[in-house]
Every structure is written in C-alpha cells, then in structure tokens.
Amino acid sequence: MVLTGRALGRATLARQHLLQPTTMPVAALVEHLYGLQAQSPMAPYFALRARAAGL
C-alpha cells in the first residue's frame, strides 16, 4: 500500500499523539515519546502538555 503525503502526515501525527489528547499514563507517554523533541531543553515539557489529557 502506498500512502499519500496527507495520509503519511496524519499517521505521523497519530503516532506522536498529536491528533487528540491521550489517556495514556504520563510515565508511559514519556517513555513512548522519549527523545522526540529532546533537542530543545523546554520542548519535552511543551510536547507532553500538548499530548496528555488533564495535565
């Protein structure tokens, strides 16, 4: 199966939990996303806030 650019982008957003807040426990979410945005010191905190429901 070949994905369109839009489908690939949506799949990437879904894998990164950016389409909707997740109910995954924070510790599991951090483990899942480890290193995703670690290039900037504050980015992981903002990234976690954008993804975790109720944080």
Secondary structure, 3 states (H helix, E strand, C coil): CCCCHHHHHHHHHHHCCCCCCECCCHHHHHHHHCCCCCCCCCHHHHHHHHHECCC
